[in-house]
């Protein structure tokens, strides 16, 4: 049915998340946990990350590190009763699939710079002094190699050698 394909699409998207070599046919515990968190299956109250981990380990093949889509469906059957107490197993399962359907992993590849505690002082380039200050422009963007005074000389001559580059002329 169409709901299942929406869930399967979401499963595949989460299964390949963060792993370029993944086929999308099986999912790691990390991605399973991420999926449960981002789709709202894990709410931190009825369903915690511990529950999710336990269920993951319960449904996966012994010795395997990933679950297949079939095992994933089994895991959802386990979790839906916890997440939607008081609903019939079938309704609860549909409700969980409703949460998952059409979802994809959030903020792919976007890492926010932390501004916690002392990090802000350390990453605020306007407060840099001395030689460190030279390495950033006014906007605080790093100049890269250009901002370093002592660039490495790979000419093959000893540093500060006066006659550098004269070899070919005399021989």
C-alpha positions as semicolon CSV with decimal commas, in nm:
position;residue;x (nm);y (nm);z (nm)
1;X;0,000;0,000;0,000
2;X;0,102;0,360;-0,045
3;X;0,159;0,427;0,325
4;X;0,408;0,140;0,338
5;X;0,603;0,275;0,041
6;X;0,622;0,616;0,212
7;X;0,759;0,447;0,521
8;X;0,998;0,237;0,316
9;X;1,127;0,546;0,136
10;X;1,189;0,712;0,472
11;X;1,358;0,393;0,595
12;X;1,593;0,396;0,296
13;X;1,677;0,765;0,337
14;X;1,766;0,716;0,701
15;X;1,946;0,390;0,625
16;X;2,196;0,561;0,394
17;X;2,231;0,869;0,615
18;X;2,593;0,940;0,701
19;X;2,716;0,632;0,516
20;X;2,796;0,677;0,151
21;X;2,853;0,304;0,105
22;X;2,514;0,204;0,244
23;X;2,270;0,034;0,010
24;X;1,963;0,154;0,196
25;X;1,845;-0,203;0,250
26;X;1,955;-0,220;0,609
27;X;1,993;0,031;0,887
28;X;2,240;0,072;1,171
29;X;2,133;0,122;1,531
30;X;2,260;0,478;1,519
31;X;2,044;0,566;1,220
32;X;1,749;0,373;1,360
33;X;1,776;0,578;1,675
34;X;1,807;0,900;1,471
35;X;1,501;0,807;1,271
36;X;1,295;0,733;1,582
37;X;1,405;1,061;1,733
38;X;1,344;1,282;1,432
39;X;1,013;1,126;1,334
40;X;0,881;1,159;1,687
41;X;0,852;0,787;1,758
42;X;1,090;0,844;2,047
43;X;0,929;1,111;2,262
44;X;1,155;1,085;2,565
45;X;0,863;0,985;2,786
46;X;0,673;0,680;2,664
47;X;0,956;0,581;2,432
48;X;1,313;0,663;2,533
49;X;1,643;0,609;2,352
50;X;1,695;0,305;2,575
51;X;1,368;0,152;2,456
52;X;1,472;0,215;2,098
53;X;1,811;0,049;2,152
54;X;1,655;-0,251;2,326
55;X;1,401;-0,303;2,049
56;X;1,671;-0,264;1,785
57;X;1,882;-0,534;1,947
58;X;1,578;-0,753;1,992
59;X;1,469;-0,755;1,627
60;X;1,808;-0,770;1,456
61;X;1,962;-1,097;1,350
62;X;2,201;-1,231;1,610
63;X;2,551;-1,112;1,531
64;X;2,428;-0,856;1,276
65;X;2,493;-0,485;1,320
66;X;2,200;-0,369;1,107
67;X;1,830;-0,440;1,062
68;X;1,642;-0,504;0,737
69;X;1,317;-0,334;0,649
70;X;1,123;-0,640;0,766
71;X;1,302;-0,628;1,101
72;X;1,236;-0,256;1,110
73;X;0,863;-0,324;1,072
74;X;0,890;-0,571;1,359
75;X;1,064;-0,304;1,569
76;X;0,785;-0,058;1,495
77;X;0,528;-0,314;1,611
78;X;0,721;-0,333;1,938
79;X;0,747;0,043;1,981
80;X;0,403;0,155;1,867
81;X;0,229;0,003;2,167
82;X;0,452;0,201;2,399
83;X;0,420;0,523;2,202
84;X;0,043;0,510;2,156
85;X;-0,090;0,346;2,470
86;X;-0,460;0,268;2,460
87;X;-0,476;0,225;2,085
88;X;-0,522;-0,112;1,923
89;X;-0,194;-0,260;1,793
90;X;-0,308;-0,196;1,437
91;X;-0,404;0,169;1,504
92;X;-0,087;0,229;1,699
93;X;0,122;0,087;1,416
94;X;-0,055;0,305;1,160
95;X;-0,002;0,606;1,383
96;X;0,372;0,535;1,410
97;X;0,397;0,485;1,034
98;X;0,210;0,812;0,999
99;X;0,490;0,983;1,190
100;X;0,759;0,826;0,975
101;X;0,601;0,845;0,633
102;X;0,771;1,086;0,393
103;X;1,030;1,199;0,646
104;X;1,398;1,234;0,574
105;X;1,703;1,289;0,794
106;X;1,719;1,643;0,924
107;X;1,999;1,892;0,871
108;X;2,214;1,679;0,644
109;X;2,574;1,790;0,664
110;X;2,507;2,113;0,851
111;X;2,708;2,132;1,169
112;X;2,637;2,438;1,378
113;X;2,935;2,598;1,547
114;X;2,896;2,565;1,921
115;X;2,881;2,876;2,133
116;X;2,893;2,703;2,467
117;X;3,096;2,823;2,763
118;X;3,451;2,926;2,676
119;X;3,426;2,835;2,311
120;X;3,286;3,172;2,214
121;X;3,586;3,361;2,349
122;X;3,822;3,126;2,173
123;X;3,649;3,146;1,837
124;X;3,592;3,522;1,838
125;X;3,869;3,635;1,603
126;X;3,822;4,003;1,691
127;X;3,977;3,934;2,030
128;X;4,291;3,779;1,883
129;X;4,617;3,965;1,942
130;X;4,972;3,958;1,813
131;X;5,057;3,734;1,521
132;X;4,731;3,540;1,546
133;X;4,538;3,851;1,458
134;X;4,720;3,879;1,124
135;X;4,572;3,550;1,009
136;X;4,214;3,680;0,985
137;X;4,060;3,964;0,786
138;X;3,821;4,222;0,936
139;X;3,518;3,998;0,898
140;X;3,690;3,728;1,102
141;X;3,736;3,502;0,806
142;X;4,067;3,314;0,799
143;X;4,316;3,420;0,533
144;X;4,459;3,071;0,507
145;X;4,819;3,055;0,387
146;X;4,825;3,420;0,292
147;X;4,787;3,517;0,657
148;X;5,103;3,340;0,760
149;X;5,416;3,545;0,740
150;X;5,668;3,262;0,728
151;X;5,578;3,066;0,421
152;X;5,788;2,761;0,359
153;X;6,056;2,803;0,099
154;X;6,076;2,491;-0,114
155;X;6,340;2,619;-0,355
156;X;6,591;2,365;-0,229
157;X;6,825;2,632;-0,093
158;X;6,909;2,669;0,274
159;X;6,699;2,940;0,437
160;X;6,828;3,299;0,399
161;X;7,095;3,188;0,150
162;X;7,206;3,499;-0,041
163;X;7,304;3,328;-0,363
164;X;6,972;3,150;-0,418
165;X;6,888;3,103;-0,783
166;X;7,242;3,172;-0,908
167;X;7,346;2,811;-0,968
168;X;7,242;2,797;-1,333
169;X;7,419;3,124;-1,417
170;X;7,764;3,014;-1,300
171;X;7,750;2,658;-1,437
